Amino acid sequence: MEEKIRAILREQVDPVLQEHFGGSSLSKYEDGVAYVRLTGACAQCPSAQETLESVVKDFVMGGCPEVKDVVLDTSVSEDLLEMARKILRGEVKDD
């Protein structure tokens, strides 16, 4: 199911979002819910939730009837948190 959702995001959703310098990625799929993260300019856009409702959800649920809902993932990635920790510990030097 995850690969099917990723294909829909890549082939149908991303071309629409790329017009606004953005994209999408599947964070996880569990219990019939697809958690999608918007990327690029779409990640911080004030209309991100509306984009999810009017674009992402329509394509994903239209192409995957098994998906019960699509939720916007606004969590902070572990990679970003680890980089912040390194900066705070002084492990990242500015050259």
GIDA-V392725 format. One record per helix or strand of 3 or more residues. SS is the DSSP state (h for helix, s for strand). FROM is the first residue (numbers start at 1). TO is the last residue. If there is no record, write none. Layout:
SS | FROM | TO
SS | FROM | TO
This chain:
h | 2 | 18
s | 22 | 30
s | 33 | 40
h | 48 | 63
s | 69 | 72
h | 78 | 88
